[in-house]
Amino acid sequence: MNHNILLNTFLNYRFIKQASDLIENSDASFGVKILFGSAKSLFIASLLKKLPNKKFVLLVPNIESQHIFIDDLNLLFDEKDKIFNFNCSTKHFNIKTEQNTSLVELIDNAARFQTSNNAVAIATPDVFNILIPSADSVQHHFCNLKIKQFLDIQQFTTQLSLNGFQKEQYVSIAGEYAVRGGIIDIFAPNMSDPIRVELWGDEIDSIRIFDTLSQRSKKEIDEIDFIDSLFVSEESNLGTSLFEYFSTDTIFIIDTPDAIDFNTNTLQRLNDFRKINLNPLGKVEIQVNCLPQQNFNSSVKIFVKELQEYHKLNFNTFVAADGDIHLDRLKDLILSLTIFDGND
């Protein structure tokens, strides 16, 4: 089933309207329960779609939950710069002497989230213990390249070397660059794939994202921003919390707040923002009738029996699968075991 149909159906639920009305017409924090599984992701996605000028930070108890939310929300949204992963494997390091790709990715995501109008960032609370450069200083370390731009190849590559990049014959990991005639390959720490910049004289003729193994182009682009000189930032710049990247109208969504161990500083900083508590203990402003998914023990017959019970109660039931092939196979199995005609 098309995920847009599922999301649009969710948008019409009463509790989504209640939540969006509270956000639009009140400055107070509120609670919502009980939501299970992907219903929580659909709730967040619905708020993003219904409130196009709002930004959210989702705090989750652990890395496993973070990955689940990221997978769900990326499935529901195709737009670039809508879902941000705030994750880092270290709490501190000396930026002058050690390259840490995960920290650079965190800073890059924070800077892009700051300039977005409608997005959600997913994080665990310990990410706020990491000290990063201030938002203002990070903006000075972004390099912009675009078609038809003048570029002095000697000056540009010298600056890359001074800023911590390693010159290689071919790039294979983040932090490397390579030069062959009028072609520059760059693998910046905030990139998932490197770029190939081709010059015509001193002018950029093309920019392509390419695969490191095959060296084949994956996509041609007109413009790109990347972090090119963060490694020589002053040590004194590493004194800012991630909270500084959030405007005061950013809304924090806290998943199962009673299961999260917040430190005192994080709790104090959270008081500066509005919060939506998902599945907290005690009374809440919005009550949702949501049931956890039953364990069918890999039995299609048990699954179909459950579907038939929902059908008798006039429920609208949505079934998702991992890709069209699995979905078609599941549909065939359901139809072979039920009285459904395929249109129910």
C-alpha positions as CSV (number, residue, x, y, z in Angstrom):
1,M,0.0,0.0,0.0
2,N,1.2,3.5,-0.8
3,H,2.5,5.1,2.4
4,N,0.9,8.4,1.4
5,I,-2.5,6.8,1.6
6,L,-1.7,5.5,5.1
7,L,-0.4,8.9,6.2
8,N,-3.4,10.8,4.7
9,T,-5.7,8.5,6.5
10,F,-3.9,9.1,9.8
11,L,-4.2,12.8,9.3
12,N,-8.0,12.6,9.5
13,Y,-8.0,11.0,13.0
14,R,-9.4,13.1,15.8
15,F,-6.4,13.0,18.1
16,I,-4.2,14.4,15.3
17,K,-6.5,17.4,15.0
18,Q,-6.5,17.7,18.8
19,A,-2.7,17.7,19.0
20,S,-2.2,20.2,16.1
21,D,-4.8,22.5,17.6
22,L,-3.0,22.5,20.9
23,I,0.3,23.3,19.2
24,E,-1.2,26.1,17.1
25,N,-3.4,27.7,19.8
26,S,-1.5,27.1,23.1
27,D,1.9,27.5,24.5
28,A,1.5,24.7,27.0
29,S,3.1,21.3,26.9
30,F,0.9,18.2,26.8
31,G,0.8,14.5,26.8
32,V,-0.5,11.8,24.4
33,K,-1.1,8.1,25.1
34,I,-1.3,5.3,24.3
35,L,0.6,4.8,21.0
36,F,2.4,1.6,20.1
37,G,4.9,0.7,17.4
38,S,4.7,2.6,14.1
39,A,1.7,4.5,15.3
40,K,4.2,6.8,17.1
41,S,6.0,7.5,13.8
42,L,2.7,8.1,12.0
43,F,1.7,10.6,14.8
44,I,5.0,12.5,14.3
45,A,4.7,12.4,10.5
46,S,1.2,13.7,10.7
47,L,2.2,16.7,12.8
48,L,5.0,17.4,10.3
49,K,2.6,17.4,7.4
50,K,-0.2,19.2,9.2
51,L,2.1,21.9,10.6
52,P,4.4,22.9,7.7
53,N,6.1,25.7,9.7
54,K,7.0,23.7,12.8
55,K,10.2,21.9,13.7
56,F,10.4,19.0,16.2
57,V,13.2,17.2,18.1
58,L,12.3,13.7,19.1
59,L,14.0,12.3,22.1
60,V,14.1,8.5,22.4
61,P,15.3,6.2,25.2
62,N,18.0,4.3,23.2
63,I,19.8,3.9,19.9
64,E,17.6,1.0,18.8
65,S,14.5,3.2,19.1
66,Q,16.3,5.9,17.3
67,H,17.0,3.6,14.3
68,I,13.4,2.4,14.2
69,F,12.0,6.0,14.1
70,I,14.5,7.0,11.4
71,D,13.6,4.0,9.2
72,D,9.8,4.7,9.7
73,L,10.0,8.4,9.0
74,N,12.3,8.1,6.0
75,L,9.8,5.7,4.6
76,L,7.0,8.2,5.0
77,F,8.9,11.2,3.6
78,D,10.8,11.4,0.4
79,E,11.8,15.1,0.8
80,K,15.5,16.0,1.4
81,D,16.3,17.6,4.8
82,K,13.1,16.5,6.5
83,I,14.5,13.8,8.8
84,F,17.7,14.4,10.7
85,N,19.7,11.8,12.7
86,F,21.4,13.4,15.7
87,N,23.9,10.7,16.7
88,C,27.5,10.7,17.7
89,S,29.8,7.9,18.9
90,T,32.0,10.1,21.0
91,K,31.5,12.6,23.8
92,H,34.6,14.7,23.2
93,F,37.7,14.8,21.2
94,N,40.5,17.2,20.2
95,I,39.3,18.5,16.8
96,K,42.9,19.7,15.9
97,T,44.4,16.3,16.2
98,E,41.7,13.7,15.5
99,Q,39.2,13.4,12.7
100,N,35.9,12.1,13.9
101,T,33.4,11.6,11.1
102,S,30.4,11.0,13.3
103,L,30.9,14.3,15.1
104,V,31.2,16.2,11.8
105,E,28.0,14.5,10.6
106,L,26.2,15.6,13.8
107,I,27.4,19.2,13.4
108,D,26.4,19.2,9.7
109,N,22.9,17.8,10.6
110,A,22.5,20.4,13.3
111,A,23.4,23.2,11.0
112,R,21.0,22.1,8.3
113,F,18.2,21.5,10.8
114,Q,18.7,25.0,12.1
115,T,18.0,26.5,8.6
116,S,15.1,24.2,7.8
117,N,11.5,25.3,8.2
118,N,9.8,21.9,8.7
119,A,11.7,19.0,10.0
120,V,12.2,16.5,12.8
121,A,15.5,15.5,14.4
122,I,15.8,12.2,16.3
123,A,18.2,11.9,19.2
124,T,19.0,10.2,22.4
125,P,19.5,12.5,25.5
126,D,23.3,11.8,25.7
127,V,23.9,13.7,22.5
128,F,23.3,16.9,24.5
129,N,26.4,16.1,26.6
130,I,28.7,16.6,23.6
131,L,30.4,19.9,23.2
132,I,30.4,21.2,19.6
133,P,31.3,24.4,17.8
134,S,28.9,27.3,17.9
135,A,26.4,27.6,15.1
136,D,28.0,30.9,13.9
137,S,31.5,29.3,13.7
138,V,30.2,26.3,11.8
139,Q,28.7,28.5,9.1
140,H,32.2,29.7,8.3
141,H,33.4,26.2,7.7
142,F,31.0,25.3,4.9
143,C,32.3,25.3,1.3
144,N,29.8,25.9,-1.5
145,L,30.5,24.7,-5.0
146,K,28.2,25.2,-8.0
147,I,28.2,25.0,-11.7
148,K,29.9,27.9,-13.6
149,Q,31.7,29.0,-10.4
150,F,35.4,30.1,-10.7
151,L,37.8,27.8,-8.9
152,D,41.5,28.1,-8.5
153,I,42.4,24.4,-8.3
154,Q,45.8,25.0,-6.7
155,Q,44.5,27.3,-4.0
156,F,41.5,25.1,-3.4
157,T,43.4,21.8,-2.9
158,T,46.1,23.5,-0.8
159,Q,43.3,24.8,1.5
160,L,41.9,21.3,1.7
161,S,45.2,19.9,2.8
162,L,45.7,22.6,5.4
163,N,42.2,21.9,6.7
164,G,42.9,18.2,7.4
165,F,42.1,16.5,4.2
166,Q,44.5,13.8,3.0
167,K,45.5,13.7,-0.7
168,E,45.3,10.3,-2.2
169,Q,45.4,8.8,-5.7
170,Y,41.7,7.7,-5.3
171,V,39.3,8.6,-2.5
172,S,37.9,5.8,-0.5
173,I,37.0,7.2,3.0
174,A,35.8,10.5,4.4
175,G,38.5,13.2,4.7
176,E,40.3,12.4,1.5
177,Y,40.7,14.2,-1.9
178,A,42.3,13.3,-5.2
179,V,43.3,15.4,-8.2
180,R,43.7,14.2,-11.8
181,G,44.2,17.1,-14.3
182,G,41.1,19.2,-14.1
183,I,39.2,16.7,-12.0
184,I,38.9,16.9,-8.2
185,D,37.4,14.1,-6.1
186,I,36.4,15.1,-2.6
187,F,35.0,12.9,0.2
188,A,34.0,15.3,2.9
189,P,33.1,14.0,6.4
190,N,29.5,15.0,6.1
191,M,29.0,13.2,2.8
192,S,27.7,9.6,2.4
193,D,29.3,9.5,-1.1
194,P,32.2,11.6,-2.6
195,I,31.8,14.2,-5.3
196,R,33.7,14.6,-8.5
197,V,34.2,18.2,-9.7
198,E,35.3,18.7,-13.3
199,L,36.7,22.0,-14.4
200,W,36.8,23.6,-17.8
201,G,39.8,25.9,-17.4
202,D,39.1,27.7,-14.0
203,E,35.3,27.2,-14.2
204,I,33.3,24.3,-12.7
205,D,31.8,22.4,-15.6
206,S,30.1,19.6,-13.7
207,I,29.6,18.1,-10.2
208,R,28.7,14.5,-9.8
209,I,28.1,12.2,-6.8
210,F,29.9,8.9,-7.5
211,D,30.5,5.5,-6.0
212,T,33.9,4.8,-4.5
213,L,34.1,1.1,-5.6
214,S,32.9,1.4,-9.2
215,Q,33.9,5.0,-9.7
216,R,30.7,5.5,-11.6
217,S,28.6,8.6,-11.3
218,K,25.4,8.1,-9.3
219,K,23.9,11.6,-9.7
220,E,24.7,14.9,-11.3
221,I,24.0,18.0,-9.2
222,D,24.2,21.8,-9.8
223,E,25.4,22.8,-6.3
224,I,26.6,21.3,-3.0
225,D,27.7,22.5,0.5
226,F,30.2,20.6,2.5
227,I,32.3,21.0,5.6
228,D,35.8,21.7,4.5
229,S,37.8,23.2,7.3
230,L,36.3,22.1,10.6
231,F,39.4,20.3,11.8
232,V,41.4,23.5,12.3
233,S,38.7,25.2,14.4
234,E,39.9,26.8,17.6
235,E,39.6,24.5,20.6
236,S,37.7,27.3,22.4
237,N,34.8,26.9,19.9
238,L,34.1,23.4,21.3
239,G,31.9,24.7,24.1
240,T,28.4,24.8,22.7
241,S,25.6,22.4,23.4
242,L,23.3,21.2,20.7
243,F,20.5,23.1,22.4
244,E,22.0,26.3,20.9
245,Y,21.1,25.2,17.4
246,F,17.3,25.1,18.2
247,S,15.1,28.2,18.0
248,T,12.8,28.8,20.9
249,D,9.7,27.6,18.9
250,T,11.2,24.2,18.4
251,I,9.0,21.5,20.0
252,F,10.4,18.5,21.8
253,I,8.6,15.2,21.5
254,I,9.7,12.8,24.3
255,D,9.0,9.2,23.7
256,T,8.2,7.4,27.0
257,P,9.7,10.1,29.2
258,D,9.7,8.0,32.4
259,A,12.0,5.5,30.7
260,I,14.7,8.1,29.9
261,D,17.4,9.0,32.3
262,F,17.9,12.8,31.9
263,N,20.8,14.5,33.6
264,T,20.1,17.7,35.5
265,N,21.5,20.1,32.9
266,T,19.4,18.5,30.1
267,L,16.2,18.7,32.2
268,Q,16.9,22.4,32.9
269,R,17.4,23.2,29.2
270,L,14.3,21.3,28.2
271,N,12.3,23.7,30.4
272,D,13.0,26.4,27.7
273,F,11.0,24.5,25.1
274,R,7.5,23.2,24.6
275,K,7.1,19.4,25.0
276,I,4.9,16.7,23.8
277,N,5.2,13.6,26.1
278,L,4.4,10.3,24.3
279,N,3.1,7.6,26.6
280,P,3.9,9.2,30.0
281,L,2.7,7.9,33.3
282,G,-0.3,9.6,34.8
283,K,-3.1,11.7,33.1
284,V,-2.7,13.2,29.7
285,E,-4.5,15.7,27.6
286,I,-5.0,13.4,24.6
287,Q,-6.1,9.8,25.0
288,V,-5.7,7.4,22.0
289,N,-7.2,4.0,21.7
290,C,-4.3,2.1,20.2
291,L,-3.5,-1.6,20.7
292,P,-0.1,-3.3,20.4
293,Q,0.4,-5.6,17.4
294,Q,-0.4,-9.2,18.1
295,N,2.4,-11.8,17.8
296,F,1.2,-14.1,15.0
297,N,4.1,-16.6,15.4
298,S,4.8,-16.5,11.6
299,S,1.3,-18.1,11.0
300,V,-0.6,-16.6,8.1
301,K,-3.8,-18.4,9.3
302,I,-3.7,-16.6,12.7
303,F,-3.0,-13.3,10.9
304,V,-5.9,-13.8,8.5
305,K,-8.3,-14.8,11.3
306,E,-7.4,-11.5,13.1
307,L,-8.0,-9.6,9.9
308,Q,-11.5,-11.2,9.6
309,E,-12.4,-10.2,13.1
310,Y,-11.4,-6.6,12.4
311,H,-13.4,-6.7,9.1
312,K,-16.5,-7.9,11.0
313,L,-16.2,-4.8,13.3
314,N,-16.0,-2.5,10.2
315,F,-12.4,-1.5,11.0
316,N,-10.2,-0.1,8.2
317,T,-7.1,-2.3,8.4
318,F,-3.8,-1.3,6.7
319,V,-1.2,-4.0,6.0
320,A,2.4,-3.1,5.1
321,A,5.1,-5.3,3.8
322,D,8.8,-4.9,2.9
323,G,8.5,-4.1,-0.8
324,D,6.0,-4.8,-3.7
325,I,7.1,-8.5,-4.1
326,H,6.4,-9.3,-0.4
327,L,3.2,-7.3,-0.5
328,D,1.8,-9.1,-3.6
329,R,2.7,-12.5,-2.0
330,L,1.0,-11.5,1.3
331,K,-2.1,-10.4,-0.6
332,D,-2.2,-13.7,-2.5
333,L,-2.0,-15.6,0.8
334,I,-4.7,-13.6,2.5
335,L,-7.1,-14.0,-0.5
336,S,-6.4,-17.7,-0.6
337,L,-7.5,-18.1,3.0
338,T,-10.4,-15.7,3.2
339,I,-13.7,-14.6,1.7
340,F,-12.2,-11.2,0.9
341,D,-12.5,-10.2,-2.8
342,G,-9.3,-8.1,-2.9
343,N,-11.2,-4.8,-2.7
344,D,-12.2,-5.0,1.0
